[in-house]
């Protein structure tokens, strides 16, 4: 989990600067909450044995596809899990006789 960083504003700062700092803090909090929702969505999908892809995670987490693609750590995690699932579910290649070919996994 990430730790919340607070934006400090001197007490003597004009009201406008305090509002700007509050807006920045709210945006940072919203971003962190979205990351946490995405991580929780990934965990739920994995636990349920469901397919991991960007659309499924976005739907499970209530975040946008753009958010997932733009967040490098989440993107890499989804791509890795998706690749693992594809490798786990890859069907055996067969020759026309229906038998496995030599050297096939």
Secondary structure, 3 states (H helix, E strand, C coil): CCCCCCCCCCCCCCHHHHHHHHHHHHHHHHHHHHHHHHHHHHHHHHHHCCCCCHHHHHHHHCCCHHHHHHCHHHHHHHHHHHHHHHHHCCCCCECCCCCECCCCC
